[in-house]
Amino acid sequence: MAITELQNMGKLAFLISQNVDNLHLKSGIHPDLLAELHGNVTKLRCQGCGFKCDNFPDLTTCPICGGRLASSVVNFGDPLPEKELKEAEWHSRHSDLFIVVGSSLVVYPAAEMPRIALESGSKLVIINQQETPLDSVCHLRFRERAGEVLPQAIASLKKLVVR
């Protein structure tokens, strides 16, 4: 919900997620601002053209190209969705602030995104209880749970931001 609040304040340019649980969309994140790199349990993806849609049991054929629809969840060894990966890389290169929330930063290629952002001049904030490979190069580091840090950070930001 804190990330959705950032969106509602106009402070979220893009969200890159490895979660497949649909909670970002359910919380109100706009689909155009979200790259679900590992898919979504509630979505189907066309094996031919990459079209995504809600998962209905009787839906098996893509309405765009006629290709086969399958779960959008990416299993180990499967390629990541090309469109989402390209968007994630682009936004990483063009970010001025990149916030990592709850990631160990060891699963690639998602773990590469904060590195891309850093190399492009972005500031890096990491919120994760365990160590990450980027702890020594980030600009701000929180070792608490995201649920402890984000709501307080958003409340402080709201006091500073004049609409």
DSSP file (Angstrom, degrees, kcal/mol; ACC not computed):
  #  RESIDUE AA STRUCTURE BP1 BP2  ACC     N-H-->O    O-->H-N    N-H-->O    O-->H-N    TCO  KAPPA ALPHA  PHI   PSI    X-CA   Y-CA   Z-CA
    1    1 A M     >        0   0    0      0, 0.0     4,-2.1     0, 0.0     5,-0.1   0.000 360.0 360.0 360.0 -32.3    0.0    0.0    0.0
    2    2 A A  H  >  +     0   0    0      2,-0.2     4,-1.8     1,-0.2     5,-0.1   0.891 360.0  49.3 -64.6 -38.4    2.9    2.3    0.7
    3    3 A I  H  > S+     0   0    0      2,-0.2     4,-1.9     1,-0.2    -1,-0.2   0.895 109.5  51.8 -67.8 -38.3    4.1    1.9   -2.9
    4    4 A T  H  > S+     0   0    0      1,-0.2     4,-2.6     2,-0.2    -2,-0.2   0.879 106.3  55.0 -62.9 -37.3    0.6    2.6   -4.2
    5    5 A E  H  X S+     0   0    0     -4,-2.1     4,-1.7     2,-0.2    -2,-0.2   0.892 104.5  53.3 -63.7 -39.0    0.7    5.8   -2.1
    6    6 A L  H  <>S+     0   0    0     -4,-1.8     5,-2.9     2,-0.2     6,-0.6   0.922 109.7  49.1 -59.0 -43.3    3.9    6.8   -3.9
    7    7 A Q  H ><5S+     0   0    0     -4,-1.9     3,-1.7     4,-0.2     5,-0.2   0.935 109.5  50.8 -59.7 -47.0    2.1    6.3   -7.2
    8    8 A N  H 3<5S+     0   0    0     -4,-2.6    -1,-0.2     1,-0.3    -2,-0.2   0.771 108.3  52.9 -65.4 -25.8   -0.9    8.3   -6.0
    9    9 A M  T 3<5S-     0   0    0     -4,-1.7    -1,-0.3    -5,-0.2    -2,-0.2   0.483 117.7-113.6 -84.9  -3.6    1.5   11.1   -5.0
   10   10 A G  T < 5S+     0   0    0     -3,-1.7    -3,-0.2    -4,-0.3    -2,-0.1   0.721  88.8 113.2  77.8  21.6    3.0   11.1   -8.4
   11   11 A K      < +     0   0    0     -5,-2.9     2,-0.6    -6,-0.2    -4,-0.2   0.281  50.5  83.8-110.1   7.7    6.3    9.9   -7.0
   12   12 A L        +     0   0    0     -6,-0.6     3,-0.1    -5,-0.2    -2,-0.1  -0.937  43.6 172.7-114.8 111.4    6.5    6.4   -8.6
   13   13 A A  S    S-     0   0    0     -2,-0.6     2,-0.3     1,-0.3    -1,-0.2   0.860  70.5 -15.6 -81.6 -37.1    7.8    6.4  -12.1
   14   14 A F        -     0   0    0     77,-0.1     2,-0.5     2,-0.0    -1,-0.3  -0.973  54.7-142.5-166.7 149.6    7.9    2.6  -12.4
   15   15 A L  E     -a   34   0A   0     18,-2.7    20,-2.7    -2,-0.3     2,-0.5  -0.985   9.3-164.5-124.6 123.6    7.8   -0.6  -10.3
   16   16 A I  E     -a   35   0A   0     -2,-0.5     2,-0.4    18,-0.2    20,-0.2  -0.934  19.5-176.9-106.3 123.7    9.9   -3.7  -11.1
   17   17 A S  E     -a   36   0A   0     18,-2.9    20,-2.0    -2,-0.5    21,-0.6  -0.943  35.9-171.6-128.9 144.4    8.6   -6.8   -9.2
   18   18 A Q        +     0   0    0     -2,-0.4     2,-0.1    19,-0.2    -1,-0.1   0.401  62.7 110.4-101.3  -4.3    9.7  -10.4   -8.9
   19   19 A N        -     0   0    0      1,-0.1    19,-0.3     2,-0.0     3,-0.1  -0.429  46.1-172.3 -73.0 145.8    6.4  -11.2   -7.0
   20   20 A V        +     0   0    0     -2,-0.1    21,-2.8    20,-0.1    22,-0.2   0.265  61.5  96.8-115.5   7.7    3.8  -13.3   -8.7
   21   21 A D  S    S-     0   0    0     19,-0.2    19,-0.1    20,-0.1    -1,-0.1   0.418  86.4-125.8 -86.3   0.5    1.0  -12.9   -6.1
   22   22 A N  S  > S+     0   0    0     17,-0.2     4,-2.4    -3,-0.1     5,-0.2   0.516  71.6 127.2  70.3   6.8   -0.9  -10.1   -7.9
   23   23 A L  H  >  +     0   0    0      1,-0.2     4,-2.0     2,-0.2     6,-0.2   0.840  65.9  56.8 -67.6 -32.0   -0.7   -7.9   -4.8
   24   24 A H  H  >>S+     0   0    0      2,-0.2     5,-2.3     1,-0.2     4,-0.6   0.957 113.1  39.5 -63.4 -48.4    0.7   -4.9   -6.6
   25   25 A L  H >45S+     0   0    0      1,-0.2     3,-1.1     3,-0.2    -2,-0.2   0.906 115.0  53.4 -66.1 -40.4   -2.2   -4.8   -9.1
   26   26 A K  H 3<5S+     0   0    0     -4,-2.4    -1,-0.2     1,-0.3    -2,-0.2   0.830 104.9  55.7 -63.3 -31.7   -4.7   -5.6   -6.3
   27   27 A S  H 3<5S-     0   0    0     -4,-2.0    -1,-0.3    -5,-0.2    -2,-0.2   0.631 128.4 -95.2 -77.1 -12.7   -3.3   -2.6   -4.3
   28   28 A G  T <<5 +     0   0    0     -3,-1.1    -3,-0.2    -4,-0.6     2,-0.2   0.496  68.0 155.1 113.4   5.1   -4.0   -0.2   -7.1
   29   29 A I      < -     0   0    0     -5,-2.3    -1,-0.3    -6,-0.2     5,-0.1  -0.479  50.8-114.1 -63.7 132.8   -0.7    0.0   -9.0
   30   30 A H    >   -     0   0    0     -2,-0.2     3,-2.2     1,-0.1     4,-0.1  -0.517  17.3-130.8 -70.4 131.7   -1.4    1.0  -12.6
   31   31 A P  G >  S+     0   0    0      0, 0.0     3,-1.3     0, 0.0    -1,-0.1   0.795 106.0  60.3 -55.8 -30.7   -0.5   -1.9  -15.0
   32   32 A D  G 3  S+     0   0    0      1,-0.3    -2,-0.1     3,-0.0    -3,-0.0   0.649 103.7  51.6 -72.9 -13.2    1.4    0.5  -17.2
   33   33 A L  G <  S+     0   0    0     -3,-2.2   -18,-2.7   -19,-0.1     2,-0.4   0.210 100.6  81.7-102.5  13.7    3.8    1.3  -14.3
   34   34 A L  E <   -a   15   0A   0     -3,-1.3     2,-0.6   -20,-0.2   -18,-0.2  -0.972  49.3-172.0-132.0 129.0    4.5   -2.3  -13.5
   35   35 A A  E     -a   16   0A   0    -20,-2.7   -18,-2.9    -2,-0.4     2,-1.2  -0.955  10.3-164.8-113.8 109.7    6.9   -4.9  -14.8
   36   36 A E  E >   -a   17   0A   0     -2,-0.6     3,-1.8   -20,-0.2   -18,-0.2  -0.750   7.9-175.1 -93.1  90.5    6.2   -8.3  -13.3
   37   37 A L  T 3  S+     0   0    0    -20,-2.0   -19,-0.2    -2,-1.2    -1,-0.2   0.770  81.2  40.4 -63.1 -28.1    9.4  -10.0  -14.3
   38   38 A H  T 3  S-     0   0    0    -21,-0.6    36,-2.3     1,-0.4    -1,-0.3   0.252 114.3-116.9-105.5  12.9    8.3  -13.4  -12.9
   39   39 A G    <   -     0   0    0     -3,-1.8    -1,-0.4    34,-0.3     2,-0.3  -0.380  26.2 -86.2  89.0-166.4    4.7  -13.2  -14.1
   40   40 A N    >   -     0   0    0      3,-0.2     3,-2.0    -2,-0.1    32,-0.6  -0.972  15.6-137.7-151.8 127.8    1.4  -13.2  -12.2
   41   41 A V  T 3  S+     0   0    0    -21,-2.8   -20,-0.1    -2,-0.3    32,-0.1   0.688 106.2  52.4 -63.3 -17.6   -0.6  -16.1  -11.0
   42   42 A T  T 3  S+     0   0    0    -22,-0.2    13,-2.3    29,-0.0     2,-0.3   0.370 101.6  75.9 -98.7   5.5   -3.8  -14.4  -12.1
   43   43 A K  E <   -B   54   0B   0     -3,-2.0    29,-2.0    11,-0.2     2,-0.3  -0.867  61.1-149.9-121.5 150.6   -2.7  -13.7  -15.7
   44   44 A L  E     -BC  53  71B   0      9,-3.1     9,-1.9    -2,-0.3     2,-0.4  -0.834  13.2-155.9-108.2 153.3   -2.2  -15.7  -18.9
   45   45 A R  E     -BC  52  70B   0     25,-3.1    25,-2.1    -2,-0.3     2,-0.3  -0.996  20.5-117.9-131.8 137.7    0.4  -14.9  -21.5
   46   46 A C  E  >  - C   0  69B   0      5,-2.6     4,-1.0    -2,-0.4    23,-0.2  -0.575  13.6-147.4 -72.5 130.5    0.4  -15.8  -25.2
   47   47 A Q  T  4 S+     0   0    0     21,-3.1    -1,-0.1    -2,-0.3    22,-0.1   0.668  95.5  43.3 -70.8 -16.9    3.3  -18.1  -26.1
   48   48 A G  T  4 S+     0   0    0     20,-0.3    -1,-0.1     3,-0.1    21,-0.0   0.923 131.0   9.3 -93.0 -59.7    3.3  -16.5  -29.6
   49   49 A C  T  4 S-     0   0    0      2,-0.1    -2,-0.1     0, 0.0     0, 0.0   0.547  92.3-116.8-106.6  -8.7    2.9  -12.7  -29.2
   50   50 A G     <  +     0   0    0     -4,-1.0    -3,-0.1     1,-0.2    33,-0.0   0.459  53.3 161.9  87.9  -0.1    3.2  -12.1  -25.5
   51   51 A F        -     0   0    0     -6,-0.1    -5,-2.6     1,-0.1     2,-0.4  -0.257  25.0-150.2 -53.1 137.9   -0.3  -10.7  -25.1
   52   52 A K  E     +B   45   0B   0     -7,-0.2     2,-0.3    17,-0.1    -7,-0.2  -0.903  23.9 157.0-115.3 145.2   -1.5  -10.8  -21.4
   53   53 A C  E     -B   44   0B   0     -9,-1.9    -9,-3.1    -2,-0.4     3,-0.0  -0.965  47.2 -72.4-154.0 168.6   -5.0  -11.2  -20.1
   54   54 A D  E     -B   43   0B   0     -2,-0.3     2,-0.8   -11,-0.2   -11,-0.2  -0.310  56.6-103.6 -63.3 151.2   -6.8  -12.4  -17.0
   55   55 A N        +     0   0    0    -13,-2.3    -1,-0.1     3,-0.0   -12,-0.1  -0.696  44.6 171.1 -85.3 109.6   -6.8  -16.1  -16.3
   56   56 A F    >   -     0   0    0     -2,-0.8     3,-2.1     3,-0.2    -3,-0.0  -0.978  35.6-131.3-115.9 132.4  -10.1  -17.7  -17.3
   57   57 A P  T 3  S+     0   0    0      0, 0.0    -1,-0.1     0, 0.0    -2,-0.0   0.799 105.7  46.6 -54.6 -33.7  -10.2  -21.5  -17.2
   58   58 A D  T 3  S+     0   0    0     -3,-0.0     2,-0.7     2,-0.0    -3,-0.0   0.450  89.2  98.5 -91.2   1.4  -11.9  -21.8  -20.7
   59   59 A L    <   +     0   0    0     -3,-2.1    -3,-0.2     1,-0.2     3,-0.1  -0.800  32.7 140.3 -93.2 114.3   -9.5  -19.3  -22.4
   60   60 A T        +     0   0    0     -2,-0.7     9,-2.7     1,-0.1     2,-0.4   0.512  52.2  67.7-127.7 -14.3   -6.8  -21.2  -24.2
   61   61 A T  B    S-D   68   0C   0      7,-0.2     7,-0.2   -15,-0.1    -1,-0.1  -0.928  81.0-115.7-119.6 136.5   -6.3  -19.2  -27.5
   62   62 A C     >  -     0   0    0      5,-3.2     4,-1.4    -2,-0.4   -10,-0.0  -0.478  13.6-149.1 -68.2 129.1   -4.9  -15.7  -27.9
   63   63 A P  T  4 S+     0   0    0      0, 0.0    -1,-0.1     0, 0.0    -2,-0.0   0.648  94.6  50.2 -73.0 -13.1   -7.5  -13.3  -29.3
   64   64 A I  T  4 S+     0   0    0      3,-0.1    -2,-0.0   -13,-0.0    -3,-0.0   0.924 133.0   0.6 -88.3 -53.8   -4.7  -11.3  -31.0
   65   65 A C  T  4 S-     0   0    0      2,-0.1     3,-0.1   -14,-0.0    -1,-0.0   0.490  90.6-114.1-119.5  -5.7   -2.6  -13.9  -32.9
   66   66 A G     <  +     0   0    0     -4,-1.4     3,-0.1     1,-0.2     0, 0.0   0.519  67.9 143.0  82.7   4.5   -4.4  -17.3  -32.2
   67   67 A G        -     0   0    0      1,-0.1    -5,-3.2    -6,-0.1     2,-0.3  -0.113  59.8 -79.9 -71.8 174.8   -1.4  -18.5  -30.2
   68   68 A R  B     -D   61   0C   0     -7,-0.2   -21,-3.1    -3,-0.1     2,-0.4  -0.618  39.1-142.8 -80.9 130.3   -1.5  -20.7  -27.1
   69   69 A L  E     +C   46   0B   0     -9,-2.7     2,-0.3    -2,-0.3   -23,-0.2  -0.782  29.3 164.0 -91.5 135.9   -2.3  -19.0  -23.8
   70   70 A A  E     -C   45   0B   0    -25,-2.1   -25,-3.1    -2,-0.4   -10,-0.0  -0.899  47.5 -62.2-142.0 169.7   -0.5  -20.3  -20.7
   71   71 A S  E     -C   44   0B   0     -2,-0.3   -27,-0.2   -27,-0.2   -30,-0.1  -0.233  38.7-141.1 -53.1 141.7    0.2  -19.2  -17.2
   72   72 A S        +     0   0    0    -29,-2.0     2,-0.2   -32,-0.6    -1,-0.1   0.549  66.1 116.4 -84.2  -6.7    2.3  -16.0  -17.1
   73   73 A V        -     0   0    0    -30,-0.3     2,-0.6   -33,-0.3   -34,-0.3  -0.440  64.3-135.0 -66.5 130.9    4.4  -17.3  -14.1
   74   74 A V        -     0   0    0    -36,-2.3     2,-0.2    -2,-0.2    -1,-0.1  -0.779  17.9-155.3 -91.1 121.8    8.0  -17.8  -15.1
   75   75 A N    >   -     0   0    0     -2,-0.6     3,-2.5     1,-0.1     0, 0.0  -0.558  39.0 -74.5 -90.7 160.5    9.5  -21.0  -13.8
   76   76 A F  T 3  S+     0   0    0      1,-0.3    -1,-0.1    -2,-0.2     0, 0.0  -0.304 123.4  21.3 -55.7 131.9   13.2  -21.5  -13.2
   77   77 A G  T 3  S+     0   0    0      1,-0.4    -1,-0.3    -3,-0.1    -3,-0.0   0.164  97.4 116.7  93.5 -17.5   15.0  -21.8  -16.5
   78   78 A D  S <  S-     0   0    0     -3,-2.5    -1,-0.4     1,-0.1     2,-0.1  -0.529  72.9-105.8 -79.5 149.8   12.2  -20.1  -18.5
   79   79 A P        -     0   0    0      0, 0.0    -4,-0.1     0, 0.0    -1,-0.1  -0.459  35.5-112.6 -71.7 148.8   13.0  -16.8  -20.2
   80   80 A L        -     0   0    0      1,-0.1     2,-0.2    -2,-0.1   -42,-0.1  -0.447  46.3 -81.8 -75.1 155.7   11.6  -13.7  -18.6
   81   81 A P     >  -     0   0    0      0, 0.0     4,-2.3     0, 0.0     5,-0.2  -0.435  40.4-142.7 -61.4 123.9    8.9  -11.8  -20.5
   82   82 A E  H  > S+     0   0    0     -2,-0.2     4,-2.5     1,-0.2     5,-0.2   0.884  94.6  50.2 -59.7 -46.0   10.8   -9.7  -23.1
   83   83 A K  H  > S+     0   0    0      1,-0.2     4,-2.4     2,-0.2    -1,-0.2   0.939 113.3  45.4 -61.0 -48.1    8.6   -6.6  -22.9
   84   84 A E  H  > S+     0   0    0      1,-0.2     4,-2.5     2,-0.2    -1,-0.2   0.892 112.8  51.0 -63.8 -40.4    8.7   -6.4  -19.1
   85   85 A L  H  X S+     0   0    0     -4,-2.3     4,-2.4     2,-0.2    -1,-0.2   0.914 110.9  48.1 -64.8 -43.0   12.5   -6.9  -19.1
   86   86 A K  H  X S+     0   0    0     -4,-2.5     4,-2.5     2,-0.2    -2,-0.2   0.910 112.8  48.6 -63.4 -42.4   13.1   -4.2  -21.6
   87   87 A E  H  X S+     0   0    0     -4,-2.4     4,-2.7    -5,-0.2     5,-0.3   0.917 110.9  50.9 -63.3 -42.5   10.8   -1.8  -19.7
   88   88 A A  H  X S+     0   0    0     -4,-2.5     4,-2.1     1,-0.2    -2,-0.2   0.918 111.9  46.8 -61.6 -44.2   12.6   -2.6  -16.4
   89   89 A E  H  X S+     0   0    0     -4,-2.4     4,-2.2     2,-0.2    -1,-0.2   0.919 112.9  49.5 -64.0 -43.7   16.0   -2.0  -18.0
   90   90 A W  H  X S+     0   0    0     -4,-2.5     4,-1.4     1,-0.2    -2,-0.2   0.948 113.4  44.8 -61.2 -49.7   14.9    1.3  -19.6
   91   91 A H  H  < S+     0   0    0     -4,-2.7     4,-0.4     1,-0.2    -1,-0.2   0.848 110.8  54.8 -65.9 -33.5   13.4    2.6  -16.4
   92   92 A S  H >< S+     0   0    0     -4,-2.1     3,-0.9    -5,-0.3    -1,-0.2   0.919 108.8  48.5 -63.4 -42.7   16.5    1.5  -14.4
   93   93 A R  H 3< S+     0   0    0     -4,-2.2    -1,-0.2     1,-0.2    -2,-0.2   0.779 117.4  41.8 -66.4 -27.3   18.7    3.5  -16.8
   94   94 A H  T 3< S+     0   0    0     -4,-1.4    -1,-0.2    -5,-0.2    -2,-0.2   0.254  88.8 112.4-108.1  11.8   16.5    6.6  -16.5
   95   95 A S    <   -     0   0    0     -3,-0.9     3,-0.2    -4,-0.4    -3,-0.0  -0.534  45.4-166.5 -84.2 151.8   15.8    6.6  -12.8
   96   96 A D  S    S+     0   0    0      1,-0.4    27,-2.2    -2,-0.2     2,-0.4   0.614  86.0  28.1-104.1 -21.5   17.1    9.2  -10.4
   97   97 A L  E     -e  123   0D   0     25,-0.2     2,-0.5     2,-0.0    -1,-0.4  -0.977  68.0-170.5-139.6 125.6   16.2    7.2   -7.3
   98   98 A F  E     -e  124   0D   0     25,-2.9    27,-2.5    -2,-0.4     2,-0.5  -0.972   6.8-165.6-119.5 118.4   16.0    3.4   -7.2
   99   99 A I  E     -e  125   0D   0     -2,-0.5     2,-0.5    25,-0.2    27,-0.2  -0.920   5.2-157.9-110.3 122.3   14.5    1.8   -4.1
  100  100 A V  E     -e  126   0D   0     25,-3.1    27,-2.9    -2,-0.5     2,-0.5  -0.868  12.0-169.6 -96.6 125.9   15.0   -1.9   -3.5
  101  101 A V  E     -e  127   0D   0     -2,-0.5    27,-0.2    25,-0.2    44,-0.0  -0.956  62.8 -20.3-123.5 114.7   12.4   -3.4   -1.2
  102  102 A G  S    S+     0   0    0     25,-3.4     2,-0.4    -2,-0.5    26,-0.2   0.808  94.6 129.1  67.6  34.2   12.7   -6.8    0.3
  103  103 A S        -     0   0    0     24,-0.3    -1,-0.2     1,-0.1    -3,-0.0  -0.967  53.1-152.7-123.9 139.6   15.1   -8.3   -2.2
  104  104 A S        -     0   0    0     -2,-0.4    -1,-0.1    28,-0.1    24,-0.0   0.607  37.6-134.4 -77.9 -12.9   18.3  -10.2   -1.6
  105  105 A L  S    S+     0   0    0     27,-0.2     3,-0.0    28,-0.1    -2,-0.0   0.868  76.7 107.3  59.0  41.2   19.5   -9.0   -5.0
  106  106 A V        +     0   0    0     26,-0.1     2,-0.7     1,-0.1    -1,-0.1   0.463  49.6  88.5-121.8  -6.3   20.8  -12.4   -6.0
  107  107 A V  S  > S-     0   0    0      2,-0.0     4,-2.1     0, 0.0     5,-0.2  -0.851  79.6-114.0 -98.3 116.1   18.2  -13.5   -8.6
  108  108 A Y  T  4 S+     0   0    0     -2,-0.7    -2,-0.0     1,-0.3    -3,-0.0  -0.689  83.7  18.0 -98.9 150.4   19.2  -12.4  -12.1
  109  109 A P  T >> S+     0   0    0      0, 0.0     3,-1.6     0, 0.0     4,-0.5  -0.995 124.9  54.4 -88.2  -2.0   18.4  -10.6  -14.3
  110  110 A A  T >4 S+     0   0    0      1,-0.3     3,-1.4     2,-0.2    -2,-0.2   0.882 103.0  59.4 -59.1 -36.7   16.2   -8.7  -11.8
  111  111 A A  T 3X S+     0   0    0     -4,-2.1     4,-0.5     1,-0.3    -1,-0.3   0.665  96.0  64.8 -66.3 -14.7   19.2   -8.2   -9.5
  112  112 A E  H <> S+     0   0    0     -3,-1.6     4,-2.4    -5,-0.2    -1,-0.3   0.729  82.7  78.1 -78.2 -22.5   20.9   -6.4  -12.4
  113  113 A M  H <X S+     0   0    0     -3,-1.4     4,-2.3    -4,-0.5    -1,-0.2   0.903  92.8  46.5 -60.5 -46.7   18.4   -3.5  -12.4
  114  114 A P  H  > S+     0   0    0      0, 0.0     4,-2.5     0, 0.0    -1,-0.2   0.856 112.0  53.3 -64.8 -30.5   19.8   -1.6   -9.4
  115  115 A R  H  X S+     0   0    0     -4,-0.5     4,-2.6     2,-0.2    -2,-0.2   0.918 108.5  49.2 -65.7 -43.1   23.3   -2.0  -10.8
  116  116 A I  H  X S+     0   0    0     -4,-2.4     4,-1.2     1,-0.2    -1,-0.2   0.921 111.6  49.8 -60.4 -43.8   22.1   -0.5  -14.1
  117  117 A A  H  <>S+     0   0    0     -4,-2.3     5,-2.7     2,-0.2     3,-0.4   0.927 111.0  48.7 -62.0 -45.7   20.5    2.4  -12.2
  118  118 A L  H ><5S+     0   0    0     -4,-2.5     3,-1.9     1,-0.2    -2,-0.2   0.929 109.2  52.1 -59.6 -46.6   23.7    3.0  -10.2
  119  119 A E  H 3<5S+     0   0    0     -4,-2.6    -1,-0.2     1,-0.3    -2,-0.2   0.755 107.7  54.0 -62.5 -23.7   25.8    3.0  -13.3
  120  120 A S  T 3<5S-     0   0    0     -4,-1.2    -1,-0.3    -3,-0.4    -2,-0.2   0.370 128.1 -96.1 -92.8   4.3   23.5    5.6  -14.8
  121  121 A G  T < 5S+     0   0    0     -3,-1.9    -3,-0.2     1,-0.3    -2,-0.1   0.514  73.9 146.6  98.6   5.8   23.8    8.0  -11.9
  122  122 A S      < -     0   0    0     -5,-2.7     2,-0.3    -6,-0.2    -1,-0.3  -0.375  50.3-118.2 -73.1 152.3   20.8    7.0   -9.8
  123  123 A K  E     -e   97   0D   0    -27,-2.2   -25,-2.9    -2,-0.1     2,-0.5  -0.706  30.5-143.8 -83.2 144.4   20.8    7.1   -6.0
  124  124 A L  E     -e   98   0D   0     -2,-0.3    15,-2.5   -27,-0.2    16,-1.5  -0.956  18.2-177.0-120.8 126.7   20.2    3.6   -4.5
  125  125 A V  E     -ef  99 140D   0    -27,-2.5   -25,-3.1    -2,-0.5     2,-0.5  -0.971   9.1-162.1-117.0 134.0   18.2    2.8   -1.3
  126  126 A I  E     -ef 100 141D   0     14,-2.3    16,-3.0    -2,-0.4     2,-0.5  -0.976  10.4-176.5-121.3 127.2   18.0   -0.7    0.0
  127  127 A I  E     +ef 101 142D   0    -27,-2.9   -25,-3.4    -2,-0.5   -24,-0.3  -0.936  36.7 122.2-119.4 103.5   15.3   -1.9    2.4
  128  128 A N        -     0   0    0     14,-2.3    17,-0.1    -2,-0.5     4,-0.1  -0.936  57.4-137.8-163.5 136.3   16.0   -5.5    3.3
  129  129 A Q  S    S+     0   0    0     -2,-0.3     2,-0.1     2,-0.1    -1,-0.1   0.879  88.5  57.7 -68.0 -37.5   16.7   -7.3    6.6
  130  130 A Q  S    S-     0   0    0      1,-0.1   -27,-0.1    14,-0.1   -28,-0.1  -0.478  98.3 -88.9 -92.0 164.5   19.5   -9.5    5.2
  131  131 A E        -     0   0    0     -2,-0.1    -1,-0.1     2,-0.0    -2,-0.1  -0.293  40.1-161.2 -65.2 153.5   22.7   -8.4    3.5
  132  132 A T    >   -     0   0    0     -4,-0.1     3,-1.4    -6,-0.0     4,-0.3  -0.915  32.4-110.9-130.7 161.5   22.8   -7.8   -0.2
  133  133 A P  T 3  S+     0   0    0      0, 0.0     3,-0.2     0, 0.0   -28,-0.1   0.659 116.9  52.7 -65.1 -14.1   25.7   -7.6   -2.7
  134  134 A L  T >> S+     0   0    0      1,-0.2     3,-1.3     2,-0.1     4,-1.2   0.317  73.7 104.7-105.0   8.3   25.0   -3.9   -3.1
  135  135 A D  T <4 S+     0   0    0     -3,-1.4     3,-0.4     1,-0.3    -1,-0.2   0.865  79.5  53.1 -56.4 -37.6   25.1   -2.9    0.5
  136  136 A S  T 34 S+     0   0    0     -4,-0.3    -1,-0.3    -3,-0.2    -2,-0.1   0.645 115.8  38.2 -76.9 -13.4   28.5   -1.3    0.2
  137  137 A V  T <4 S+     0   0    0     -3,-1.3    -1,-0.2    -4,-0.0    -2,-0.2   0.459  89.9 105.9-115.7  -2.7   27.6    0.9   -2.7
  138  138 A C     <  -     0   0    0     -4,-1.2   -13,-0.2    -3,-0.4     3,-0.1  -0.369  65.3-136.8 -76.8 160.7   24.1    2.0   -1.9
  139  139 A H  S    S+     0   0    0    -15,-2.5     2,-0.3     1,-0.3   -14,-0.2   0.733  88.0  18.1 -88.5 -26.1   23.4    5.5   -0.7
  140  140 A L  E     -f  125   0D   0    -16,-1.5   -14,-2.3     2,-0.0     2,-0.4  -0.979  69.0-165.7-149.6 133.9   21.0    4.6    2.1
  141  141 A R  E     -f  126   0D   0     -2,-0.3     2,-0.4   -16,-0.2   -14,-0.2  -0.983   6.4-174.2-131.2 127.4   20.5    1.2    3.8
  142  142 A F  E     -f  127   0D   0    -16,-3.0   -14,-2.3    -2,-0.4    -2,-0.0  -0.981   7.0-172.0-116.9 128.8   17.6    0.0    6.1
  143  143 A R        +     0   0    0     -2,-0.4     2,-0.1   -16,-0.2   -16,-0.1   0.245  58.6  97.4-102.0  11.1   18.0   -3.4    7.7
  144  144 A E  S    S-     0   0    0      1,-0.1     2,-0.1     2,-0.1    -2,-0.1  -0.385  88.4 -79.1 -90.2 172.8   14.4   -3.4    9.1
  145  145 A R    >>  -     0   0    0      1,-0.1     3,-1.6    -2,-0.1     4,-1.5  -0.435  38.4-120.3 -69.0 147.3   11.3   -4.9    7.6
  146  146 A A  H 3> S+     0   0    0      1,-0.3     4,-2.6     2,-0.2    -1,-0.1   0.864 113.1  60.9 -57.2 -37.8    9.7   -3.0    4.7
  147  147 A G  H 34 S+     0   0    0      1,-0.2    -1,-0.3     2,-0.2     5,-0.1   0.685 107.0  45.9 -65.3 -18.3    6.5   -2.7    6.7
  148  148 A E  H <4 S+     0   0    0     -3,-1.6     4,-0.4     3,-0.1    -1,-0.2   0.779 121.3  35.5 -89.9 -31.9    8.4   -0.8    9.4
  149  149 A V  H  X S+     0   0    0     -4,-1.5     4,-2.5     2,-0.1     5,-0.2   0.924 110.0  54.8 -90.1 -50.5   10.3    1.5    7.0
  150  150 A L  H  X S+     0   0    0     -4,-2.6     4,-2.8     1,-0.2     5,-0.3   0.899 104.6  49.9 -61.4 -48.4    7.9    2.4    4.1
  151  151 A P  H  > S+     0   0    0      0, 0.0     4,-2.1     0, 0.0    -1,-0.2   0.911 115.4  45.2 -58.7 -39.7    4.9    3.7    6.0
  152  152 A Q  H  > S+     0   0    0     -4,-0.4     4,-2.2     2,-0.2    -2,-0.2   0.901 113.1  50.3 -68.6 -39.8    7.0    6.0    8.1
  153  153 A A  H  X S+     0   0    0     -4,-2.5     4,-2.5     2,-0.2    -1,-0.2   0.909 111.6  47.9 -64.1 -41.6    9.0    7.1    5.0
  154  154 A I  H  X S+     0   0    0     -4,-2.8     4,-2.5     2,-0.2    -2,-0.2   0.902 110.4  51.7 -66.9 -40.8    5.8    7.9    3.1
  155  155 A A  H  X S+     0   0    0     -4,-2.1     4,-1.2    -5,-0.3    -1,-0.2   0.904 112.2  46.4 -61.9 -41.1    4.3    9.8    6.0
  156  156 A S  H  X S+     0   0    0     -4,-2.2     4,-1.2     1,-0.2    -2,-0.2   0.906 111.3  52.0 -66.9 -41.4    7.5   11.9    6.2
  157  157 A L  H  X S+     0   0    0     -4,-2.5     4,-2.2     1,-0.2     3,-0.4   0.900 104.6  56.3 -61.5 -41.4    7.5   12.5    2.4
  158  158 A K  H  < S+     0   0    0     -4,-2.5    -1,-0.2     1,-0.2    -2,-0.2   0.861 105.4  52.1 -59.7 -35.3    3.9   13.7    2.5
  159  159 A K  H  < S+     0   0    0     -4,-1.2    -1,-0.2    -3,-0.2    -2,-0.2   0.820 114.3  43.3 -69.6 -29.6    4.9   16.3    5.1
  160  160 A L  H  < S+     0   0    0     -4,-1.2     2,-0.5    -3,-0.4    -2,-0.2   0.770  98.4  82.0 -86.7 -27.3    7.7   17.5    2.8
  161  161 A V     <  -     0   0    0     -4,-2.2     2,-0.6    -5,-0.1    -1,-0.0  -0.678  63.0-156.1 -89.2 125.8    5.9   17.5   -0.6
  162  162 A V              0   0    0     -2,-0.5    -3,-0.1     1,-0.1    -2,-0.0  -0.883 360.0 360.0 -97.4 125.0    3.7   20.4   -1.4
  163  163 A R              0   0    0     -2,-0.6    -1,-0.1     0, 0.0    -2,-0.0   0.467 360.0 360.0 -81.0 360.0    1.0   19.4   -3.9
